[in-house]
Amino acid sequence: MSNGLARSSVRFRPASFAGTFIALLFGAAVIMACGTMLQTGITATAPPVRYANAPVVVAAKPDIEIIRRSDKKEKTYDRPVSDRARLDAALAQRIAAQPGVAAARADSAFPIQPGPATPGLTGRGYAALGIAGGADTLVEGHAPGDGEVVLDAATAREAHLAPGASLSLVAPGGSGTYRISGLAAPQSAGPTAWFADDTAGRLSGHPGRADAIAVQPREGVSAGDLARRLRDTAATSGASPTGIRVVTGDARGSVEQPSLGYSRTMLTAIGGSFGGTATMTVVFVVVSTIALATGQRAREFALLRAVGATPRQIRRTIATEAMLVAPLAGVLGLIPGVALARWWFDGLSSRGAVPKGVELDVGPLPAFIAVATCLLAALAAGYLAARRPSNLRPGQALGEASVPPARAGVVRTLLGVVAIIGGVVLSVVASTLDGENAANTALGVVMCLLVAIALLGPWVARAAAGVLGLPLRAGVGGASGSLAADNAGANARRLTSVLTPIAMVTAFCGTMLFIQSTVQHATGEQVRAGIRADHVLGSTGPGLPAGIAEQAARTPGVDAAVGLLRTGAVYRSDGKLRSAAALGVSGDPATLPRVLDLGVRTGSLADLARGTDTVAVDTALADKLGLKAGDRASFWLGDGTQAQLTVVATYERGLGFGQLILPRAAVAAHAGVAYDSQVLVADTPGADRTEVAARLAKLPADGPAAAGATAAGATVSGATVSGLTVADRAGYVAQTDRKREAGDWVNSVMAGVLGGFAAITAANTLVMTVLDRRREVALLRLAGATRRQVRGMMRWEALLVAAAGLLLGSVIAWITLVPIARGLARTAPYVPPGTALPLAAAAVALCLTATALPARALLRTRPLGANG
């Protein structure tokens, strides 16, 4: 009987299941997209290209690891290094002496500025020639000596260069003019320049260090066997502060793409952390929608009870309906889910957040989880919704079907109170945490408070209708407005089902978007208040070489010039590892306040000149670590090298400029690329700003490497920095904004996914509730109400629902935002009108549209069906 009833209900009343089907379909799509991103993060690999012909590759571990001991247990924590971890290039000689090794070549790469004759080149040491196999061969000339370079033949041909010609090159470690000693075969990796190994180390800014060592086994020795031997050898070598890894197969691609580790962490976080929240949201929405759909059929269940149906038969009927609808909706939802994941992944790739060669991994496991989650949610929701009507006596069931209970049950009320307490407790806890931990609690607070609204819905809806309906009862909107206020107050349960999704849209979008806007606003304020420089030198290429700041300081009309090298560091807090942005400054630290006002609170930035073991720390980080001027602190620099540093100052504007300020000499050898990102220049009093800017635009790129080139017989031609830009203070702010683009886009997409799903749910729920009011509309028409009055009543109800949902969602978002904003930016939340007003307008438009369309359909029916 139950199966037959379920099939008949779905077959002959498809409209009543349309809302459930839509909620399940889009829920499966969201879960599928997040699951696909998570799976991609776990399995992401980049196929080896340069090391494709090197069966074994030795490299530094890309993570810092610590062991925390508590209660006689050990737990390992790790954190990716902020830049590239490198190893001692001399390790290649020790590996080459091992049994079974035919060759071991140290390999490094560094970017060379594009020039008038050449595009941007990749610089390498000549010992690396041959790593890529047959493509790496010298086809003309001889190996480079001091002051010489070998170019790939394709680049030389396009630039009309031949052996014996001179070429001016600008590298991270300096610039100079080099004689072309030979040509190599064209490179699959693009334009390449090979230098003598010592020269390459100096130019890279990382002398004596290598990115990796490519190992060739002897004939008859397998890559796996050799890798196992080398792991034992390298483990005790001490060639890298983070340790050594020996890789084969596809793992070699992770050495070529050091950003792969960060990308995997990011994709895993998107699919895991955000996916978990999205899944809870989907379950929450699906349960609410199915409960609404089941509640709307109370009259049907009451009649079944009256004709002898048992409670078990009714529950089985609902379970069978879920089995008929949920799997189909879940399977169909996989298609838009994959499309969403593809669009999301391609957006990250185009913004450089995912390296080339990584592919989206679409597998069966996310699909199974999406379909299974929707099915289980549908079954649970149906059972919960049918529990009360199936257990009532037939007469009592008929009574409640006609007049629903006015108040929520005791258990539901108690659970709602517990959810409110949980949300408040989480919010209080978040206010005591630092920014990162506080932000992690945001969606938990939102979920607790939304669950509270859903559980206490009748009470909340009745209060909202009573307060917001006062103007309508006072005459605003006429008879239609008064009728809308009375209807909303009398049908609190119906109002709850509509109000909750609107509050969800507002809370989710508001929280995620306004966390982002708060950080952006606070960062911009700090940058605008801190920049004192008259000019900001930048580059459209990979960066500015080390000597530019010194050259700028010697320019007529310049009072001070400070180079900024952006890098990162890792520190230990509460037994875990955290990342911090760091800034290496060149020149005299005493001149730093002339170009940059960091808001120093204690100590003096001039003391950074005392040595490379000094650091200035942002006050928020100093308070977190319990540091003050004069204390010693341990940090891991960009490549994982641990350093004991003396705190010489604390300052306030770390959000805009970095949490750590160090001498450039302390971080340059540990940074990923030893180029300065900007040079800040202050004019002497009375200098003509336009003339100074013109002189700065013509700066030569002379630097430390030029001395080595000149000593070998090459002549310095006064190479200039290609793409050198000279901007004012606003230019620095614009560059800072561009650097946040990928992160901001990710946050916006997450807000859009959750907000879009909640918006679809809200529209779906509104349509379901309006279509369920056929009898009510027919009775109004029989009582003499015109179509215009009924439409007016519906519009005022939609506006009341939108206002209540926006108000509740805004309160939830604000409760969530306050502690997070305090932790992240030490300021109140910043809500830009340009974001808040369109969000509110969209919610209102959604309510009006989702109400007006089904209302017009109802009004086409004749009022004679009032009793049907």
PELINRA-V643630 format. One line per field, one symbol per residue. ss: DSSP state (A for helix, B for strand, O for the rest). psi: psi as a letter, one per 30 degrees, with the letter a starting at -180 (. if undefined). A space follows every 50 residues. Layout:
ss = ???
psi = ???
This chain:
ss = OAAAAAAAAAAAOAAAAAAAAAAAAAAAAAAAAAAAAAAAAAAOOOOOOO OOOOOBBBBBOOBBBBBBBBOOBBBBBBBBOOOOOOBBOOAAAAAAOOOO BBBBBBBOOBBBOOOOOOOOBBBBBAAAOOOOAAAOOBBBBOOOOOOBBB BBAAAAAAOOOOOOOBBBBBBOOBBBBBBBBBBBOOOOOOOBBBBOAAAA AAAAOOOOBBOBBBBBBOOOOOAAAAAAAAAAAAAOOOOOOOOBBBBOAA AAAAAAOOOAAAAAAAAAAAAAAAAAAAAAAAAAAAAAAAAAAAAOOAAA AAAAAAOOOOAAAAAAAAAAAAAAAAAAAAAAAAAAAAAAAAAAAAAAAA OOOOOOOOOOOOOAAAAAAAAAAAAAAAAAAAAAAAAAAAAOOAAAAAAA AAOOOOOOOAAAAAAAAAAAAAAAAAAAAAAOOOAAAAAAOAAAAAAAAA AAAAAOAAAAAAAAAAAAOAAAAOOOOAAAAAAAAAAAAAOAAAAAAAAA AAAAAAAAAAAAAAAAAAAAAAAAAAAAAABOOOBBBBBOOOOBOOOAAA AAAOOOOBBBBBBBBBBBBBBBBOOBBBBBBBBBBOOOAAAAAAABOOOB BBBOAAAAAAOOOBBBBBAAAAAAAOOOOOOBBBBBOOOOOBBBBBBBBB BOOAAAAOOBBBBAAAAAAAOOOOOBOBBBBBBOOOOOAAAAAAAAOOOB OOOAAAAAAAAOOOOOOOOBOOOBBBBOAAAAAAAAAAAOAAAAAAAAAA AAAAAAAAAAAAAAAAAAAAAOOAAAAAAAAAOOOOAAAAAAAAAAAAAA AAAAAAAAAAAAAAAAAAAAAAAAAOOOOOOOAAAAAAAAAAAAAAAAAA AAAAAAAAAOOOAAAAAO
psi = eeeeeeeeeeefhfeffeeeeeeeefeeeeeeeeeeeeeeeegklkkkde gfgjfkkklkkgkkklkkkkhglkkkklkklfbkkllkfffeeeeffkkf kekjkkklkkkkkkaeflakljklkfffkfegbffikjfkallkakglkk lkeeeeeeghklkflkkkkklefallkkkjflklkkkfgakkkklkeeee eeefgikglkeljkkkllkfkleeeeeeeeeeeffgfgfkfflkkjllbf ffffeeiffeeeeeeeeeeeedeeeeeeeeeeeeeeeeeeeeeeefgeee eeeeeeggkleeeeeeeeeeeefeeeeeeeeefeefeeeeeeeeeeeeef ggfklkfklkjjlfeeeeeeeeeeeeeeeeeeeeefeeffflleeeeeef eejlkfllleeeeeeeeeeeeeeeeeeeeefflleeeeeffefeeeeeee eeeeegeeeeeeeeeeeffeeefffkfaeeeeeeeeeeefieeeeefeee eeeeeeeeeeeeefeeeeeeeeeeeeeeffjfkfkjkakfafaklefeee eeffkkfkekkkkjjkallklkkhglkllkklkkklajfffefffjjfhk elakfffffflgglkkkkeeeeeefhllkflkkklkaeggkkkjkkjflk lfhfeffkfkklkefffefflekhkkelkkkkllkfkjeeeeeeeefgkl hkaefeeeeefgflkkghkljkgkkjlaefeeeeeeeefgeeeeeeeeee eeeeeeeeeeeeeeeeeeeeffgeeeeeeeeefgkleeeeeeeeeeeeee eeeeeeeeeeeeeeeeeeeeeeeefhllkjjkefeeeeeeeeeeeeeeef eeefeeeefflkffgeg.
